[in-house]
Amino acid sequence: MCPKALTSLKYFCEDLPQLHLCCAGSLLGTALADESFPVGKVEFLPMFPMTFTEFLEAVNDEMSLDVLKDLQHSEYQSQTSHDRIWERLKTYYLTGGMPKVVKSFRDLCDENMAAAIMTARAVQKNLIDAYYKDFAKHSGKINAMHIASVLEDVPIQLSKNINDSVKRYRFKGVIPGKKAFTDLQGPINWLEKAGLIIKVKICNRAEIPLESFCKYNLFKLYMFDIGILGAMLEIPETSLLLQNYGIIRGYFAENFAAQELRASGSAKLHSWQSRNS
């Protein structure tokens, strides 16, 4: 969104309060804007990639929606129901929840599934390219390089988790010559504010308040969209659908869970890890 357009909302509120005005825009363009912000004049509604349920709605899969609802409210879960939802979830692992990607898939999937899959991946790659261009536009050349390095590293670190849960994010080697949290704090905070990564703080005790048992430099990082995650790792589309991309599939499930929790309204996510882990 144009920063000046955002500022103008103040005057709409003061001079034309009966008008209900809704605006949408990239957080990349507004979170770090230098223009004055109309404090108290604007209400926010965070937007996230489509959840799995919203994906089923978008592709008009009413039967799967009914099955999913039954699974959530029934003690008995048939293998047939499980298999149907699992097949749809594998498709969601491929497409993710970005609206343009889902639309491109939906428009072709009934007539040509192969074309739908290839088109969805092409749209994902275009979106990734657009993100990198936004980095340079909003943060300057040097900062953009560091931000890009962190974003590229998140999927790589996730994919290195083989037989266990995703470990904490490692700082060494992400940016040449940098190895401390303070060196990466700026790029990580930028990406988090832009909504492109999900930070999950690590607690050493599962007690309330959770924040009291977290350290500022101990956390996990996930991608904001599971489809973008697969595209950045260049996992073949057929491998995602067949679930034959090795023994590292657990991190995909964790990223999916983090994405669903954030979209459900969980502003801050936490995980537990023993002191000896």
Long-range contacts (C-beta under 8 A, 24 or more apart in sequence): 1-25, 1-26, 1-29, 1-30, 2-29, 3-29, 3-30, 3-33, 3-34, 3-35, 4-35, 6-30, 6-33, 6-35, 6-37, 6-38, 6-42, 7-35, 7-36, 7-37, 7-38, 9-38, 9-41, 9-42, 10-38, 10-41, 13-38, 13-41, 13-42, 14-41, 26-134, 27-193, 27-194, 27-195, 28-131, 28-134, 28-137, 28-138, 28-194, 29-134, 29-138, 31-193, 31-194, 32-138, 32-139, 32-190, 32-193, 48-97, 48-195, 48-224, 48-259, 48-262, 48-263, 49-96, 49-97, 49-98, 49-99, 49-224, 49-225, 49-227, 49-259, 49-263, 50-97, 50-98, 50-99, 50-102, 51-97, 51-259, 51-260, 51-263, 51-264, 52-88, 52-89, 52-92, 52-97, 52-256, 52-260, 54-97, 55-92, 55-95, 55-97, 55-102, 56-88, 58-99, 58-102, 58-103, 58-106, 59-102, 59-105, 59-106, 59-109, 60-106, 61-88, 64-88, 90-240, 90-241, 90-243, 91-241, 92-226, 92-227, 93-226, 93-227, 93-230, 93-240, 93-252, 93-256, 94-120, 94-121, 94-227, 94-230, 94-237, 94-240, 94-241, 95-120, 95-227, 96-124, 96-225, 96-226, 96-227, 96-228, 96-229, 96-230, 97-225, 97-226, 97-227, 97-259, 98-123, 98-124, 98-127, 98-225, 98-227, 98-228, 100-127, 101-127, 101-227, 117-237, 117-241, 118-237, 120-227, 120-237, 121-231, 121-237, 124-227, 124-228, 124-230, 124-231, 125-231, 127-228, 128-228, 128-231, 128-232, 131-196, 139-190, 143-186, 143-187, 143-190, 146-175, 146-184, 146-186, 146-187, 147-187, 147-190, 147-191, 149-174, 149-175, 149-187, 150-174, 150-175, 150-184, 150-187, 150-188, 150-191, 150-197, 151-191, 151-196, 151-197, 152-232, 154-197, 154-221, 154-222, 154-223, 155-223, 155-229, 155-232, 155-233, 156-233, 157-221, 158-222, 158-223, 158-229, 158-251, 158-254, 158-255, 159-233, 159-248, 159-251, 160-248, 161-248, 161-250, 161-251, 162-247, 162-248, 163-247, 164-250, 165-250, 165-254, 165-271, 166-220, 166-222, 166-250, 166-251, 166-254, 167-220, 167-277, 168-202, 168-218, 168-219, 168-220, 168-273, 169-219, 169-220, 169-221, 181-216, 181-217, 188-221, 195-224, 196-223, 196-224, 197-221, 197-222, 197-223, 197-224, 198-222, 198-223, 198-224, 198-258, 198-259, 198-262, 198-269, 199-269, 200-258, 200-269, 200-270, 200-271, 201-268, 201-269, 201-270, 201-271, 202-270, 202-271, 202-272, 202-273, 203-270, 203-271, 203-272, 203-273, 204-272, 204-273, 204-274, 204-275, 205-272, 206-272, 210-270, 211-268, 214-270, 220-271, 222-254, 222-255, 222-258, 222-259, 223-255, 224-259, 225-259, 226-252, 226-255, 226-256, 226-259, 229-255
